[in-house]
């Protein structure tokens, strides 16, 4: 999966997280939702699979949760 496909799928990955996180963590997810995915990956980024790309978004969410 290239960067363009990741950027297109980013809202889907955020939506998947919204469906499973606790309500008190939605503010952290909102921060990611408001982040432009173009700022998260460079054009040369390549993900081996959609699972890896999804895992990257999930790891960003976990980092946001650990910040506070």
Secondary structure, DSSP 8 states (H G I E B T S, - for coil): -BHHHHHHHHHHHHHHHHTTS-GGGHHHHHHHHTS-GGGT--TT-B-SSHHHHHHHHHHHHHHHHHH-
